[in-house]
Amino acid sequence: MLIKNKKVKSKIFHFDFFQKNCRGEMTTQQIVIFIILIASFAVLLFFLFRLNLGSETEKEICHNSVIVRGSSVVSTEAVPLDCKRSYVCITEDGSCESMTKPIEKKVKTKEDIYEVLAKEMVDCWWMFGEGKVNYVGEDLIPGMYCSICSQIAFDNSVKEILEEGELDKEEFYNYLYLKNMTGSDETYLDYLGLEEYYNNFEEEFGIIDLDKQYYVLTGMNSDVSTWGYVAVGGLIVGGIAFAPFTFGGSAGFVAGTLLAVGGGTVGYFVAPVVQGEVGNRMISPSLIEVNSEEFEGLGCKKIVTIS
């Protein structure tokens, strides 16, 4: 009996030793798998950045910060916006002479150019809440808070596509009026709340000069706080005047026309003005020449995007 007990103990000893060795081998396998997962994730990140999806992430970050700021119960100043301006080069051959490391958008036709511009405007509208979010709060003296979503340049290869070296803004807005967004029955202009506005506009639209750079921007006028007052009449902001008519839009907007003022007379089209669902007057996403008289005339109280 004594010998049998020793044999049993010996078997138990070998079994425990075997279990410990197995546990050690499994731990080693887990470490190897963990290292492989980390390496795979690093490779995946590398290819994501090579595909230039980082800009999309920044747009989502901006949109989320706008929503959080607009729905916050504390002061809007306590909830910072996290929105960056993107730099976009529209190109046929990828040369992009006028920008350093921009986001390249390849085009072959005039319609391709219009599509790039349209998508930038749509992204801008979405990033800043589509007129449904008050992300600027209240001021003692109200002012326009402008958001430069992107800055766009046209390289020399694009100028070869268009011999005239310019784009007709009215033709571009006609494209927005007729063209459906990808995967949607809604046109670009309808999404921006401007279809009826376009049908009623009878002034000159002007041109897009391919030798110049343009902002895609939007803006929101702040509310008047309880202790505030309207210091400037409702039809004039900076050096810009609103058109003398308004009408009800199909999306619940009241739209007017933002026109450049020169020599005391109303001039050409600059940007559409709408009243968002939250009640604030807004500049619908628009193409405005960089550092131009029209841009200065908007009277932006503050630029809320980071350059």
C-alpha positions in Angstrom: 0.0 0.0 0.0 2.8 2.3 0.8 4.4 1.8 -2.6 1.1 2.5 -4.4 0.8 5.8 -2.5 4.2 6.8 -3.6 3.3 6.0 -7.2 0.1 8.0 -6.9 2.0 11.0 -5.5 4.6 10.7 -8.3 1.8 10.8 -10.9 0.3 13.8 -9.2 3.6 15.6 -9.2 4.2 14.9 -12.9 0.6 16.1 -13.7 1.1 19.4 -11.8 4.4 20.0 -13.6 2.7 19.3 -17.0 -0.1 21.8 -16.2 2.4 24.5 -15.2 4.4 24.0 -18.4 1.1 24.2 -20.4 0.2 27.4 -18.7 3.6 28.8 -19.5 3.3 27.9 -23.2 -0.2 29.5 -23.5 1.2 32.7 -22.0 3.9 32.8 -24.6 1.4 32.2 -27.4 -0.8 35.1 -26.1 2.2 37.4 -26.1 3.0 36.5 -29.7 -0.6 37.0 -30.8 -0.7 40.3 -28.9 2.5 41.5 -30.8 1.0 40.4 -34.1 -2.2 42.4 -33.4 -0.2 45.5 -32.5 1.8 45.2 -35.7 -1.3 44.7 -37.8 -3.0 47.7 -36.2 0.1 49.8 -36.9 0.1 48.7 -40.6 -3.7 49.5 -40.8 -3.1 53.0 -39.4 -0.3 53.6 -41.9 -2.6 52.7 -44.8 -5.5 54.8 -43.4 -3.2 57.9 -43.3 -1.9 57.1 -46.8 -5.5 57.1 -48.0 -5.9 60.5 -46.5 -8.9 59.7 -44.3 -7.5 61.9 -41.5 -9.4 64.9 -43.0 -12.7 63.1 -42.6 -11.9 62.3 -39.0 -11.3 66.1 -38.4 -14.6 66.9 -39.9 -16.3 64.4 -37.6 -14.4 65.8 -34.6 -15.6 69.3 -35.6 -19.2 68.2 -36.0 -19.2 66.4 -32.7 -17.8 69.5 -30.9 -20.5 71.7 -32.5 -23.3 69.3 -31.3 -21.8 69.2 -27.8 -21.4 72.9 -27.6 -24.9 73.6 -28.9 -26.6 71.1 -26.4 -24.5 72.0 -23.4 -26.3 73.4 -20.3 -23.2 75.5 -19.4 -22.0 78.6 -21.3 -20.9 78.0 -24.8 -17.5 79.6 -23.9 -16.9 76.8 -21.5 -17.2 74.2 -24.3 -14.6 74.9 -27.0 -15.1 74.1 -30.7 -12.5 71.8 -32.2 -12.8 72.7 -35.9 -9.8 73.1 -38.3 -9.6 74.6 -41.7 -8.6 72.2 -44.4 -6.5 73.1 -47.4 -7.7 71.7 -50.7 -6.0 71.8 -54.1 -8.2 71.1 -57.2 -5.8 69.6 -59.7 -5.6 67.5 -62.9 -1.9 66.5 -62.7 -1.2 66.7 -58.9 1.3 69.7 -59.2 -0.5 72.0 -56.8 2.0 74.8 -57.1 0.3 77.3 -54.7 -0.1 75.1 -51.6 2.2 73.0 -49.4 0.9 69.5 -48.6 -2.8 70.2 -49.4 -5.6 67.6 -49.8 -5.5 66.9 -53.5 -8.7 66.5 -55.4 -8.2 65.2 -58.9 -10.5 66.4 -61.7 -10.7 66.0 -65.5 -13.8 68.1 -66.4 -15.6 71.2 -65.4 -18.3 69.0 -63.8 -15.6 67.3 -61.7 -14.6 70.7 -60.4 -18.2 71.6 -59.5 -18.6 68.3 -57.7 -15.5 69.0 -55.5 -16.8 72.4 -54.6 -20.3 71.1 -54.0 -19.1 68.4 -51.6 -16.9 71.0 -49.7 -20.0 73.1 -49.2 -22.1 70.2 -48.1 -19.4 69.0 -45.6 -19.2 72.6 -44.2 -23.0 72.7 -43.7 -23.0 69.3 -42.0 -20.0 70.1 -39.8 -21.7 73.2 -38.3 -25.1 71.6 -37.6 -27.2 72.4 -40.8 -28.8 75.4 -39.1 -30.2 73.3 -36.4 -27.6 74.0 -33.6 -26.8 77.3 -31.9 -23.1 76.9 -31.3 -22.3 80.6 -30.8 -24.5 81.5 -27.8 -25.5 85.0 -26.8 -23.7 88.4 -26.8 -24.4 91.8 -25.4 -23.9 93.1 -28.9 -24.7 90.4 -31.5 -22.1 89.6 -34.2 -21.4 87.2 -37.0 -19.2 84.2 -36.1 -17.6 82.9 -39.3 -16.3 79.4 -39.8 -13.8 78.8 -42.6 -14.3 75.1 -43.4 -11.8 74.9 -46.2 -9.5 77.0 -48.4 -9.4 76.0 -52.0 -6.8 76.6 -54.7 -6.8 75.7 -58.4 -3.5 74.7 -59.9 -2.2 75.5 -63.4 -3.4 72.1 -64.8 -7.0 73.0 -64.0 -6.7 76.3 -65.9 -5.9 74.1 -69.0 -9.2 72.4 -68.6 -11.0 75.8 -68.7 -9.5 78.0 -71.3 -11.3 81.0 -70.1 -9.5 80.7 -66.7 -12.7 81.2 -64.7 -16.0 79.6 -63.6 -19.4 81.2 -63.9 -21.0 81.2 -60.4 -24.5 81.1 -61.9 -23.6 78.0 -63.8 -22.2 76.5 -60.6 -25.4 77.2 -58.7 -27.4 75.7 -61.5 -25.3 72.6 -61.1 -26.1 72.6 -57.4 -29.8 73.1 -58.3 -29.9 70.1 -60.7 -27.4 67.6 -59.3 -28.5 65.0 -56.6 -26.0 64.2 -53.9 -24.4 60.8 -54.0 -26.8 58.1 -52.8 -29.7 60.7 -52.2 -32.8 61.9 -54.0 -32.0 65.4 -52.6 -30.1 68.0 -54.7 -27.2 69.9 -53.3 -29.1 73.1 -53.3 -32.1 71.6 -51.6 -29.9 70.1 -48.8 -28.4 73.6 -48.3 -32.0 75.0 -48.0 -31.5 77.3 -51.1 -33.6 75.9 -53.9 -36.4 78.5 -53.6 -33.7 81.1 -53.0 -32.1 80.3 -56.3 -35.4 80.4 -58.2 -36.1 83.9 -56.9 -32.6 85.4 -57.3 -32.3 87.8 -60.2 -29.0 89.6 -59.6 -25.5 88.9 -61.1 -23.7 85.9 -59.5 -20.2 86.9 -60.7 -17.3 84.6 -61.4 -14.8 82.2 -59.7 -11.3 83.3 -60.8 -9.0 80.3 -61.0 -6.0 82.5 -60.3 -7.3 83.2 -56.8 -8.0 81.1 -53.7 -11.4 80.8 -52.1 -12.9 80.1 -48.7 -15.7 77.7 -48.2 -17.3 79.3 -45.2 -20.4 79.5 -43.2 -21.4 81.8 -40.3 -24.0 82.3 -37.5 -25.1 85.5 -35.9 -25.2 85.3 -32.1 -28.3 85.9 -30.1 -28.9 89.1 -28.1 -28.5 88.3 -24.4 -31.1 89.5 -21.8 -29.0 92.5 -21.1 -28.1 93.2 -24.7 -29.5 95.3 -27.5 -29.3 95.6 -31.2 -26.6 98.1 -32.0 -26.9 97.9 -35.8 -29.9 97.8 -38.0 -31.0 94.4 -39.2 -30.2 95.0 -42.9 -26.5 96.0 -42.6 -23.6 94.0 -41.2 -20.1 95.4 -41.7 -19.8 96.6 -45.3 -22.5 94.2 -46.6 -26.2 94.7 -47.1 -29.0 92.2 -47.2 -31.4 92.2 -50.1 -34.7 93.9 -49.5 -36.8 90.7 -49.9 -37.5 87.6 -47.9 -39.5 84.5 -48.6 -40.4 81.2 -46.9 -38.1 78.3 -47.9 -39.3 74.7 -48.2 -37.1 73.6 -45.4 -38.4 76.3 -43.0 -35.7 78.9 -43.8 -36.2 82.5 -44.5 -33.6 83.4 -47.1 -32.3 86.8 -48.3 -29.4 87.8 -50.4 -26.1 89.1 -49.2 -24.8 91.7 -51.5 -21.6 93.7 -51.7 -21.9 97.4 -51.0 -19.8 99.8 -53.0 -20.2 103.5 -53.2 -23.5 103.4 -51.4 -25.2 101.1 -53.9 -25.9 97.4 -53.7 -23.7 95.5 -56.1 -23.2 91.8 -56.9 -23.9 88.5 -55.2 -21.7 87.4 -52.3 -23.5 84.7 -50.3 -27.0 83.5 -49.3 -28.4 84.4 -45.9 -30.8 82.1 -44.2 -32.6 81.9 -40.9 -31.7 78.6 -39.3 -34.2 76.4 -37.5 -32.7 77.7 -34.2 -33.7 81.2 -35.2 -30.3 82.7 -35.8 -29.5 84.4 -39.1 -26.8 82.4 -40.9 -24.5 82.6 -43.9 -25.2 79.4 -45.9 -21.9 77.7 -47.1 -20.5 79.9 -49.8 -17.4 80.5 -51.9 -15.7 83.8 -51.1 -12.4 85.0 -52.3 -9.6 84.8 -49.7 -8.9 88.1 -47.9 -11.1 90.0 -50.3 -13.2 93.1 -49.8 -16.2 90.8 -49.8 -14.8 88.7 -47.0 -13.8 91.8 -44.9 -17.3 93.2 -45.6 -18.9 90.2 -43.9 -17.8 91.8 -40.6 -16.9 88.5 -38.9 -16.8 89.2 -35.2 -14.7 86.0 -34.8 -13.3 83.2 -36.9 -14.2 80.0 -35.0 -12.1 77.6 -37.0 -8.4 77.0 -36.5 -6.2 77.8 -39.5 
